[in-house]
């Protein structure tokens, strides 16, 4: 199927066949497989009532998995230099999509939020694309303006001239969770790019103040913030979703009630196959299954950070910053979703990478995986090309003959 791409160097078609970081690939495929199983289990009752087919959501999720794997394969073919050149255009595309989703008739409203653009039977969530494109753009900026970022206030503030308007568009949807994840990943990239501790501390303080102001500005956000501290005070009202999730965790105990035997998914726990799929997992697989799942997430995110570190040591700074940014996107979504499920954070609609039901999130996570695999492969080769032949002069110092270097 991809034979027309064989002339181009890539991790899929190399002299050693499929040459990629198999530990990262195996970890993400394990999460994809686990996600498919849990979506099938968590959505069966809802799907049977809504569509008459208990496998309706499973079939759609399987289609998303296939599309995501195809997108991952195509991403593996694209050199990181191309992503670097396209950073500005990708960012403009993200802005255009975030504006379009707010236009009546184009954006699709679900549960009071305008977060999706409908394409027939499929919905596209522009915020997922925006988060990834921001990482690509900011990585390019950190490479181009490295000294300015490290030494001047202007180099530090310039990225926020782009990030703040994008955050404003996300908040207009509203999508507070995506805004927090995007800004958190950007802040981490700036810190790793060399921003001084004082300026970074100031940025964190300003961000905390902005979050507090945003929470105060909307009554429903304040209600969520106060509810999660004691959901049982209003367990049939604003605390209903969280109390049902906590009941699921309690029923799971050590080894769970068994795959497919969840009670909470039977219309007790809203959004059981999307935002709260981890609660159903904890009920059916227990504490042991939950910890194994958390361990998989820790493994793939730490592996992604190491890929960034290896790329930085190889002086491939753009690739390194992209890897760091993607890792922090995964870490942010993972921490927020798990925190919401266990009651450590206020309820927030944010998917669990690779596990939750949702086409846009799954496809973008797969594209991010493809980027990380490409970065790791290019780090081990010469600009991603195994066919480069070396001459003796390539190993000389200051273009001196080899015999003079040895002296």
C-alpha positions as a LaTeX table, in Angstrom:
\begin{tabular}{lrrr}
\hline
Residue & $x$ (\AA) & $y$ (\AA) & $z$ (\AA) \\
\hline
Unk1 & 0.00 & 0.00 & 0.00 \\
Unk2 & 2.88 & 2.37 & 0.79 \\
Unk3 & 5.17 & 1.08 & $-1.97$ \\
Unk4 & 5.17 & 4.46 & $-3.73$ \\
Unk5 & 7.00 & 5.87 & $-0.69$ \\
Unk6 & 9.77 & 3.27 & $-0.71$ \\
Unk7 & 12.36 & 5.55 & $-2.44$ \\
Unk8 & 12.26 & 7.90 & 0.56 \\
Unk9 & 14.29 & 7.00 & 3.66 \\
Unk10 & 12.08 & 6.21 & 6.62 \\
Unk11 & 11.87 & 3.89 & 9.64 \\
Unk12 & 9.42 & 1.71 & 7.70 \\
Unk13 & 11.65 & 1.07 & 4.68 \\
Unk14 & 15.31 & 0.84 & 5.61 \\
Unk15 & 18.10 & $-1.62$ & 4.98 \\
Unk16 & 17.11 & $-3.38$ & 8.20 \\
Unk17 & 13.42 & $-3.44$ & 7.40 \\
Unk18 & 11.24 & $-1.75$ & 10.01 \\
Unk19 & 13.84 & 0.15 & 12.02 \\
Unk20 & 12.11 & 2.00 & 14.86 \\
Unk21 & 11.95 & 2.30 & 18.63 \\
Unk22 & 10.06 & $-0.90$ & 19.38 \\
Unk23 & 9.75 & $-0.31$ & 23.17 \\
Unk24 & 7.79 & 2.93 & 22.58 \\
Unk25 & 5.80 & 1.35 & 19.76 \\
Unk26 & 4.95 & $-1.71$ & 21.87 \\
Unk27 & 3.85 & 0.44 & 24.83 \\
Unk28 & 1.54 & 2.58 & 22.69 \\
Unk29 & 0.11 & $-0.44$ & 20.85 \\
Unk30 & $-0.60$ & $-2.05$ & 24.22 \\
Unk31 & $-2.52$ & 1.07 & 25.27 \\
Unk32 & $-4.41$ & 1.08 & 21.96 \\
Unk33 & $-5.37$ & $-2.57$ & 22.42 \\
Unk34 & $-6.40$ & $-2.03$ & 26.02 \\
Unk35 & $-8.40$ & 1.02 & 24.97 \\
Unk36 & $-10.27$ & $-0.95$ & 22.33 \\
Unk37 & $-11.16$ & $-3.64$ & 24.88 \\
Unk38 & $-12.32$ & $-1.13$ & 27.48 \\
Unk39 & $-14.33$ & 0.92 & 24.97 \\
Unk40 & $-16.09$ & $-2.28$ & 23.90 \\
Unk41 & $-16.94$ & $-3.09$ & 27.51 \\
Unk42 & $-17.77$ & 0.42 & 28.76 \\
Unk43 & $-20.00$ & 1.40 & 25.82 \\
Unk44 & $-21.94$ & $-1.82$ & 25.21 \\
Unk45 & $-24.99$ & $-0.95$ & 27.32 \\
Unk46 & $-25.27$ & 2.63 & 26.06 \\
Unk47 & $-24.74$ & 1.56 & 22.44 \\
Unk48 & $-27.38$ & $-1.18$ & 22.70 \\
Unk49 & $-30.01$ & 1.31 & 23.88 \\
Unk50 & $-29.07$ & 4.21 & 21.60 \\
Unk51 & $-28.37$ & 2.35 & 18.36 \\
Unk52 & $-29.60$ & $-1.19$ & 18.90 \\
Unk53 & $-26.09$ & $-2.54$ & 18.36 \\
Unk54 & $-23.96$ & $-3.12$ & 21.49 \\
Unk55 & $-20.81$ & $-3.01$ & 19.32 \\
Unk56 & $-21.62$ & 0.34 & 17.68 \\
Unk57 & $-19.00$ & 2.38 & 19.56 \\
Unk58 & $-16.48$ & $-0.44$ & 19.34 \\
Unk59 & $-16.75$ & $-0.53$ & 15.54 \\
Unk60 & $-16.35$ & 3.24 & 15.29 \\
Unk61 & $-13.39$ & 3.15 & 17.67 \\
Unk62 & $-11.79$ & 0.36 & 15.62 \\
Unk63 & $-12.15$ & 2.52 & 12.50 \\
Unk64 & $-10.42$ & 5.36 & 14.37 \\
Unk65 & $-7.63$ & 2.98 & 15.38 \\
Unk66 & $-7.07$ & 1.95 & 11.75 \\
Unk67 & $-7.09$ & 5.59 & 10.60 \\
Unk68 & $-4.71$ & 6.48 & 13.43 \\
Unk69 & $-2.25$ & 3.71 & 12.53 \\
Unk70 & $-2.36$ & 4.80 & 8.86 \\
Unk71 & $-1.70$ & 8.41 & 9.93 \\
Unk72 & 1.19 & 7.19 & 12.10 \\
Unk73 & 2.68 & 5.34 & 9.12 \\
Unk74 & 2.43 & 8.40 & 6.88 \\
Unk75 & 3.98 & 10.59 & 9.59 \\
Unk76 & 6.97 & 8.25 & 9.70 \\
Unk77 & 7.67 & 9.17 & 6.06 \\
Unk78 & 7.92 & 12.92 & 6.66 \\
Unk79 & 11.39 & 14.28 & 7.61 \\
Unk80 & 11.57 & 16.48 & 10.67 \\
Unk81 & 13.08 & 19.21 & 8.49 \\
Unk82 & 9.75 & 19.39 & 6.63 \\
Unk83 & 7.85 & 19.84 & 9.90 \\
Unk84 & 10.28 & 22.61 & 10.86 \\
Unk85 & 9.72 & 24.42 & 7.56 \\
Unk86 & 5.93 & 24.06 & 7.83 \\
Unk87 & 5.65 & 25.22 & 11.46 \\
Unk88 & 4.26 & 28.67 & 10.68 \\
Unk89 & 1.75 & 27.40 & 8.12 \\
Unk90 & 0.54 & 24.68 & 10.48 \\
Unk91 & $-0.01$ & 27.29 & 13.18 \\
Unk92 & $-2.05$ & 29.47 & 10.79 \\
Unk93 & $-4.08$ & 26.40 & 9.89 \\
Unk94 & $-4.74$ & 25.76 & 13.58 \\
Unk95 & $-5.93$ & 29.36 & 14.04 \\
Unk96 & $-8.25$ & 29.03 & 11.03 \\
Unk97 & $-9.81$ & 25.83 & 12.38 \\
Unk98 & $-10.29$ & 27.32 & 15.86 \\
Unk99 & $-12.10$ & 30.29 & 14.29 \\
Unk100 & $-14.24$ & 28.08 & 12.03 \\
Unk101 & $-15.40$ & 25.90 & 14.92 \\
Unk102 & $-16.97$ & 28.99 & 16.51 \\
Unk103 & $-18.94$ & 29.89 & 13.37 \\
Unk104 & $-22.62$ & 28.86 & 13.65 \\
Unk105 & $-23.48$ & 26.27 & 11.04 \\
Unk106 & $-19.89$ & 25.02 & 10.82 \\
Unk107 & $-19.08$ & 24.21 & 14.43 \\
Unk108 & $-21.10$ & 21.46 & 16.05 \\
Unk109 & $-22.37$ & 21.97 & 19.59 \\
Unk110 & $-22.29$ & 19.00 & 21.97 \\
Unk111 & $-23.20$ & 19.34 & 25.67 \\
Unk112 & $-23.06$ & 23.12 & 25.44 \\
Unk113 & $-19.57$ & 23.32 & 23.87 \\
Unk114 & $-18.63$ & 24.24 & 20.29 \\
Unk115 & $-15.57$ & 22.00 & 19.96 \\
Unk116 & $-16.22$ & 19.99 & 16.82 \\
Unk117 & $-16.47$ & 20.52 & 13.06 \\
Unk118 & $-18.75$ & 17.94 & 11.46 \\
Unk119 & $-17.72$ & 16.02 & 8.35 \\
Unk120 & $-20.62$ & 13.67 & 7.71 \\
Unk121 & $-20.61$ & 10.92 & 10.32 \\
Unk122 & $-17.26$ & 12.06 & 11.75 \\
Unk123 & $-16.41$ & 15.05 & 13.94 \\
Unk124 & $-13.01$ & 16.76 & 13.95 \\
Unk125 & $-11.86$ & 18.50 & 17.12 \\
Unk126 & $-9.57$ & 21.42 & 16.12 \\
Unk127 & $-8.14$ & 21.78 & 19.64 \\
Unk128 & $-6.35$ & 18.43 & 19.24 \\
Unk129 & $-4.63$ & 19.65 & 16.07 \\
Unk130 & $-3.91$ & 23.04 & 17.65 \\
Unk131 & $-2.02$ & 21.51 & 20.59 \\
Unk132 & 0.27 & 19.50 & 18.31 \\
Unk133 & 0.84 & 22.37 & 15.88 \\
Unk134 & 1.72 & 24.72 & 18.74 \\
Unk135 & 4.42 & 22.26 & 19.83 \\
Unk136 & 5.86 & 22.12 & 16.28 \\
Unk137 & 5.82 & 25.92 & 15.91 \\
Unk138 & 7.31 & 26.59 & 19.33 \\
Unk139 & 10.08 & 24.05 & 18.75 \\
Unk140 & 11.06 & 25.90 & 15.58 \\
Unk141 & 10.95 & 29.23 & 17.42 \\
Unk142 & 13.23 & 27.93 & 20.19 \\
Unk143 & 15.78 & 26.83 & 17.58 \\
Unk144 & 15.65 & 30.09 & 15.60 \\
Unk145 & 15.66 & 32.40 & 18.64 \\
Unk146 & 17.65 & 30.33 & 21.10 \\
Unk147 & 19.93 & 33.11 & 22.35 \\
Unk148 & 17.11 & 35.66 & 22.43 \\
Unk149 & 14.92 & 33.31 & 24.50 \\
Unk150 & 17.69 & 32.69 & 27.00 \\
Unk151 & 18.95 & 36.23 & 27.38 \\
Unk152 & 16.13 & 38.75 & 26.75 \\
Unk153 & 12.63 & 39.39 & 28.00 \\
Unk154 & 11.38 & 40.01 & 24.47 \\
Unk155 & 12.47 & 36.57 & 23.32 \\
Unk156 & 10.57 & 35.15 & 26.27 \\
Unk157 & 7.35 & 37.10 & 25.65 \\
Unk158 & 7.13 & 36.73 & 21.85 \\
Unk159 & 5.67 & 33.20 & 21.92 \\
Unk160 & 2.84 & 34.41 & 24.14 \\
Unk161 & 1.75 & 36.82 & 21.41 \\
Unk162 & 0.72 & 33.64 & 19.57 \\
Unk163 & $-0.23$ & 31.41 & 22.50 \\
Unk164 & $-2.57$ & 33.83 & 24.27 \\
Unk165 & $-4.87$ & 34.48 & 21.26 \\
Unk166 & $-5.03$ & 30.72 & 20.66 \\
Unk167 & $-5.84$ & 30.14 & 24.32 \\
Unk168 & $-8.58$ & 32.76 & 24.01 \\
Unk169 & $-10.13$ & 30.89 & 21.07 \\
Unk170 & $-10.03$ & 27.64 & 23.03 \\
Unk171 & $-11.73$ & 29.29 & 26.01 \\
Unk172 & $-14.48$ & 30.61 & 23.74 \\
Unk173 & $-15.50$ & 27.03 & 22.82 \\
Unk174 & $-15.10$ & 26.57 & 25.86 \\
Unk175 & $-12.28$ & 24.04 & 26.31 \\
Unk176 & $-10.52$ & 24.87 & 29.55 \\
Unk177 & $-8.73$ & 21.52 & 29.77 \\
Unk178 & $-7.11$ & 21.80 & 26.33 \\
Unk179 & $-6.02$ & 25.35 & 27.19 \\
Unk180 & $-4.29$ & 24.20 & 30.38 \\
Unk181 & $-2.55$ & 21.29 & 28.64 \\
Unk182 & $-1.37$ & 23.43 & 25.71 \\
Unk183 & $-0.05$ & 26.24 & 27.90 \\
Unk184 & 1.56 & 23.78 & 30.30 \\
Unk185 & 3.41 & 22.01 & 27.48 \\
Unk186 & 4.51 & 25.38 & 26.05 \\
Unk187 & 5.80 & 26.50 & 29.46 \\
Unk188 & 7.77 & 23.25 & 29.87 \\
Unk189 & 9.30 & 23.68 & 26.40 \\
Unk190 & 10.35 & 27.25 & 27.19 \\
Unk191 & 11.95 & 26.11 & 30.42 \\
Unk192 & 13.86 & 23.33 & 28.67 \\
Unk193 & 14.77 & 25.84 & 25.94 \\
Unk194 & 16.78 & 27.82 & 28.47 \\
Unk195 & 14.44 & 30.43 & 29.96 \\
Unk196 & 15.87 & 31.72 & 33.23 \\
Unk197 & 14.42 & 30.54 & 36.52 \\
Unk198 & 13.19 & 34.02 & 37.49 \\
Unk199 & 11.30 & 34.55 & 34.23 \\
Unk200 & 9.93 & 31.01 & 34.39 \\
Unk201 & 8.75 & 31.56 & 37.96 \\
Unk202 & 7.06 & 34.79 & 36.91 \\
Unk203 & 5.33 & 32.94 & 34.07 \\
Unk204 & 4.07 & 30.27 & 36.48 \\
Unk205 & 2.76 & 32.93 & 38.87 \\
Unk206 & 0.96 & 34.76 & 36.05 \\
Unk207 & $-0.49$ & 31.49 & 34.77 \\
Unk208 & $-1.77$ & 30.58 & 38.24 \\
Unk209 & $-3.37$ & 34.01 & 38.54 \\
Unk210 & $-4.98$ & 33.64 & 35.11 \\
Unk211 & $-6.39$ & 30.21 & 36.02 \\
Unk212 & $-7.84$ & 31.62 & 39.24 \\
Unk213 & $-9.42$ & 34.53 & 37.35 \\
Unk214 & $-10.91$ & 32.19 & 34.72 \\
Unk215 & $-12.38$ & 29.96 & 37.40 \\
Unk216 & $-13.94$ & 32.95 & 39.13 \\
Unk217 & $-15.31$ & 34.31 & 35.85 \\
Unk218 & $-17.64$ & 31.36 & 35.15 \\
Unk219 & $-20.05$ & 30.07 & 37.84 \\
Unk220 & $-20.00$ & 26.50 & 36.48 \\
Unk221 & $-16.20$ & 26.35 & 36.84 \\
Unk222 & $-16.42$ & 27.57 & 40.42 \\
Unk223 & $-19.13$ & 24.98 & 41.10 \\
Unk224 & $-16.88$ & 22.22 & 39.77 \\
Unk225 & $-13.99$ & 23.45 & 41.89 \\
Unk226 & $-16.03$ & 23.39 & 45.08 \\
Unk227 & $-17.87$ & 20.16 & 44.25 \\
Unk228 & $-14.82$ & 17.93 & 43.82 \\
Unk229 & $-13.63$ & 18.72 & 47.35 \\
Unk230 & $-16.80$ & 17.10 & 48.76 \\
Unk231 & $-18.85$ & 15.44 & 45.98 \\
Unk232 & $-21.02$ & 13.58 & 48.52 \\
Unk233 & $-22.51$ & 16.88 & 49.68 \\
Unk234 & $-24.50$ & 16.95 & 46.42 \\
Unk235 & $-24.16$ & 13.40 & 45.20 \\
Unk236 & $-27.32$ & 13.53 & 43.05 \\
Unk237 & $-26.54$ & 16.97 & 41.62 \\
Unk238 & $-23.22$ & 18.57 & 40.73 \\
Unk239 & $-21.26$ & 15.78 & 42.45 \\
Unk240 & $-23.10$ & 12.92 & 40.73 \\
Unk241 & $-20.50$ & 12.05 & 38.08 \\
Unk242 & $-17.59$ & 12.01 & 40.53 \\
Unk243 & $-19.44$ & 9.99 & 43.17 \\
Unk244 & $-20.34$ & 7.34 & 40.58 \\
Unk245 & $-16.70$ & 7.21 & 39.47 \\
Unk246 & $-15.55$ & 6.74 & 43.07 \\
Unk247 & $-18.11$ & 3.97 & 43.54 \\
Unk248 & $-16.60$ & 2.26 & 40.48 \\
Unk249 & $-13.14$ & 2.42 & 42.05 \\
Unk250 & $-14.49$ & 1.05 & 45.32 \\
Unk251 & $-16.25$ & $-1.88$ & 43.64 \\
Unk252 & $-13.09$ & $-2.84$ & 41.77 \\
Unk253 & $-11.07$ & $-3.57$ & 44.92 \\
Unk254 & $-7.82$ & $-5.47$ & 44.17 \\
Unk255 & $-8.60$ & $-7.60$ & 41.09 \\
Unk256 & $-11.85$ & $-6.10$ & 39.83 \\
Unk257 & $-15.28$ & $-7.54$ & 39.17 \\
Unk258 & $-14.19$ & $-9.02$ & 35.85 \\
Unk259 & $-14.05$ & $-7.75$ & 32.28 \\
Unk260 & $-17.52$ & $-6.78$ & 31.09 \\
Unk261 & $-19.10$ & $-7.03$ & 34.55 \\
Unk262 & $-19.14$ & $-3.34$ & 35.45 \\
Unk263 & $-22.35$ & $-2.08$ & 37.05 \\
Unk264 & $-21.49$ & 1.62 & 36.87 \\
Unk265 & $-21.39$ & 1.58 & 33.06 \\
Unk266 & $-25.10$ & 0.65 & 33.06 \\
Unk267 & $-26.26$ & 4.28 & 32.96 \\
Unk268 & $-24.99$ & 5.15 & 36.45 \\
Unk269 & $-21.74$ & 6.75 & 35.29 \\
Unk270 & $-22.21$ & 9.35 & 32.51 \\
Unk271 & $-19.65$ & 9.39 & 29.69 \\
Unk272 & $-18.34$ & 6.00 & 30.83 \\
Unk273 & $-16.58$ & 5.28 & 27.51 \\
Unk274 & $-15.06$ & 8.75 & 27.03 \\
Unk275 & $-13.85$ & 10.88 & 29.93 \\
Unk276 & $-14.42$ & 8.22 & 32.62 \\
Unk277 & $-13.24$ & 5.06 & 30.89 \\
Unk278 & $-10.49$ & 4.73 & 33.50 \\
Unk279 & $-13.13$ & 4.38 & 36.23 \\
Unk280 & $-14.74$ & 1.48 & 34.37 \\
Unk281 & $-11.29$ & $-0.04$ & 33.90 \\
Unk282 & $-10.65$ & 0.23 & 37.65 \\
Unk283 & $-13.99$ & $-1.42$ & 38.41 \\
Unk284 & $-13.47$ & $-4.32$ & 36.02 \\
Unk285 & $-9.71$ & $-4.87$ & 36.37 \\
Unk286 & $-9.21$ & $-3.60$ & 39.92 \\
Unk287 & $-6.27$ & $-1.88$ & 41.51 \\
Unk288 & $-3.81$ & $-4.23$ & 39.82 \\
Unk289 & $-5.16$ & $-3.46$ & 36.33 \\
Unk290 & $-5.23$ & 0.27 & 37.10 \\
Unk291 & $-1.60$ & 0.28 & 38.23 \\
Unk292 & $-0.52$ & $-1.69$ & 35.14 \\
Unk293 & $-2.28$ & 0.89 & 32.96 \\
Unk294 & $-0.64$ & 3.77 & 34.84 \\
Unk295 & 2.69 & 1.97 & 34.47 \\
Unk296 & 2.21 & 1.82 & 30.69 \\
Unk297 & 1.51 & 5.54 & 30.58 \\
Unk298 & 4.56 & 6.32 & 32.70 \\
Unk299 & 6.70 & 4.12 & 30.44 \\
Unk300 & 5.64 & 5.73 & 27.14 \\
Unk301 & 5.89 & 9.30 & 28.47 \\
Unk302 & 9.32 & 8.74 & 30.04 \\
Unk303 & 10.45 & 7.03 & 26.82 \\
Unk304 & 9.28 & 10.08 & 24.85 \\
Unk305 & 11.30 & 12.35 & 27.16 \\
Unk306 & 14.36 & 10.17 & 26.66 \\
Unk307 & 13.92 & 10.38 & 22.89 \\
Unk308 & 14.03 & 14.16 & 23.26 \\
Unk309 & 17.13 & 13.91 & 25.43 \\
Unk310 & 18.89 & 11.66 & 22.92 \\
Unk311 & 18.01 & 14.04 & 20.07 \\
Unk312 & 19.35 & 16.99 & 22.07 \\
Unk313 & 22.63 & 15.17 & 22.69 \\
Unk314 & 22.82 & 14.54 & 18.93 \\
Unk315 & 22.45 & 18.33 & 18.38 \\
Unk316 & 19.04 & 17.86 & 16.69 \\
Unk317 & 17.44 & 20.62 & 18.74 \\
Unk318 & 14.20 & 21.00 & 16.77 \\
Unk319 & 13.49 & 17.29 & 17.09 \\
Unk320 & 14.39 & 17.40 & 20.78 \\
Unk321 & 11.96 & 20.23 & 21.55 \\
Unk322 & 9.18 & 18.54 & 19.56 \\
Unk323 & 9.72 & 15.32 & 21.53 \\
Unk324 & 9.67 & 17.20 & 24.83 \\
Unk325 & 6.49 & 19.06 & 23.86 \\
Unk326 & 4.64 & 15.93 & 22.74 \\
Unk327 & 5.68 & 14.11 & 25.91 \\
Unk328 & 4.32 & 16.94 & 28.06 \\
Unk329 & 1.05 & 16.95 & 26.10 \\
Unk330 & 0.63 & 13.26 & 26.94 \\
Unk331 & 1.68 & 13.81 & 30.56 \\
Unk332 & $-0.74$ & 16.72 & 30.99 \\
Unk333 & $-3.73$ & 14.84 & 29.58 \\
Unk334 & $-2.85$ & 11.71 & 31.53 \\
Unk335 & $-2.51$ & 13.52 & 34.86 \\
Unk336 & $-5.68$ & 15.58 & 34.41 \\
Unk337 & $-7.85$ & 12.66 & 33.27 \\
Unk338 & $-6.65$ & 10.30 & 36.01 \\
Unk339 & $-6.87$ & 13.12 & 38.57 \\
Unk340 & $-10.48$ & 13.80 & 37.58 \\
Unk341 & $-11.39$ & 10.10 & 37.73 \\
Unk342 & $-10.02$ & 9.63 & 41.24 \\
Unk343 & $-11.34$ & 12.96 & 42.55 \\
Unk344 & $-8.02$ & 14.80 & 42.86 \\
Unk345 & $-9.01$ & 17.43 & 40.29 \\
Unk346 & $-12.28$ & 19.13 & 39.33 \\
Unk347 & $-14.32$ & 17.39 & 36.63 \\
Unk348 & $-12.95$ & 18.32 & 33.23 \\
Unk349 & $-13.71$ & 16.91 & 29.79 \\
Unk350 & $-10.30$ & 15.71 & 28.64 \\
Unk351 & $-9.61$ & 12.39 & 26.95 \\
Unk352 & $-7.12$ & 9.79 & 28.14 \\
Unk353 & $-4.48$ & 9.37 & 25.39 \\
Unk354 & $-4.85$ & 6.13 & 23.36 \\
Unk355 & $-7.61$ & 4.85 & 25.70 \\
Unk356 & $-10.64$ & 7.13 & 25.56 \\
Unk357 & $-13.26$ & 7.03 & 22.82 \\
Unk358 & $-12.78$ & 9.91 & 20.39 \\
Unk359 & $-11.50$ & 9.96 & 16.83 \\
Unk360 & $-9.61$ & 13.26 & 16.84 \\
Unk361 & $-7.71$ & 12.47 & 20.04 \\
Unk362 & $-6.83$ & 8.96 & 18.91 \\
Unk363 & $-5.62$ & 10.01 & 15.46 \\
Unk364 & $-3.54$ & 12.92 & 16.82 \\
Unk365 & $-2.00$ & 10.65 & 19.48 \\
Unk366 & $-1.05$ & 8.25 & 16.68 \\
Unk367 & 0.50 & 11.10 & 14.68 \\
Unk368 & 2.47 & 12.13 & 17.77 \\
Unk369 & 3.69 & 8.54 & 18.08 \\
Unk370 & 4.82 & 8.67 & 14.45 \\
Unk371 & 6.70 & 11.91 & 15.11 \\
Unk372 & 8.48 & 10.42 & 18.12 \\
Unk373 & 9.45 & 7.28 & 16.19 \\
Unk374 & 10.76 & 9.45 & 13.33 \\
Unk375 & 12.78 & 11.58 & 15.75 \\
Unk376 & 14.34 & 8.53 & 17.37 \\
Unk377 & 15.21 & 7.05 & 13.95 \\
Unk378 & 16.74 & 10.28 & 12.62 \\
Unk379 & 18.81 & 10.54 & 15.79 \\
Unk380 & 20.41 & 7.16 & 15.03 \\
Unk381 & 21.09 & 7.97 & 11.37 \\
Unk382 & 22.65 & 10.85 & 9.48 \\
Unk383 & 19.75 & 13.28 & 9.02 \\
Unk384 & 17.52 & 10.25 & 8.68 \\
Unk385 & 19.37 & 8.88 & 5.65 \\
Unk386 & 21.16 & 5.57 & 5.90 \\
Unk387 & 22.33 & 5.79 & 2.29 \\
Unk388 & 24.88 & 8.55 & 2.97 \\
Unk389 & 28.40 & 7.36 & 2.18 \\
Unk390 & 31.29 & 8.80 & 4.21 \\
Unk391 & 34.61 & 9.94 & 2.90 \\
Unk392 & 37.85 & 10.28 & 4.84 \\
Unk393 & 37.46 & 14.08 & 4.94 \\
Unk394 & 34.18 & 13.75 & 6.85 \\
Unk395 & 36.09 & 12.57 & 9.90 \\
Unk396 & 38.91 & 15.14 & 9.76 \\
Unk397 & 39.07 & 18.06 & 12.16 \\
Unk398 & 39.03 & 21.57 & 10.67 \\
Unk399 & 39.28 & 20.00 & 7.20 \\
Unk400 & 42.87 & 18.87 & 7.83 \\
Unk401 & 44.17 & 15.66 & 6.30 \\
Unk402 & 43.75 & 12.66 & 8.58 \\
Unk403 & 47.48 & 12.18 & 9.06 \\
Unk404 & 47.85 & 15.78 & 10.33 \\
Unk405 & 45.00 & 15.29 & 12.81 \\
Unk406 & 46.74 & 12.23 & 14.23 \\
Unk407 & 49.90 & 14.24 & 14.89 \\
\hline
\end{tabular}
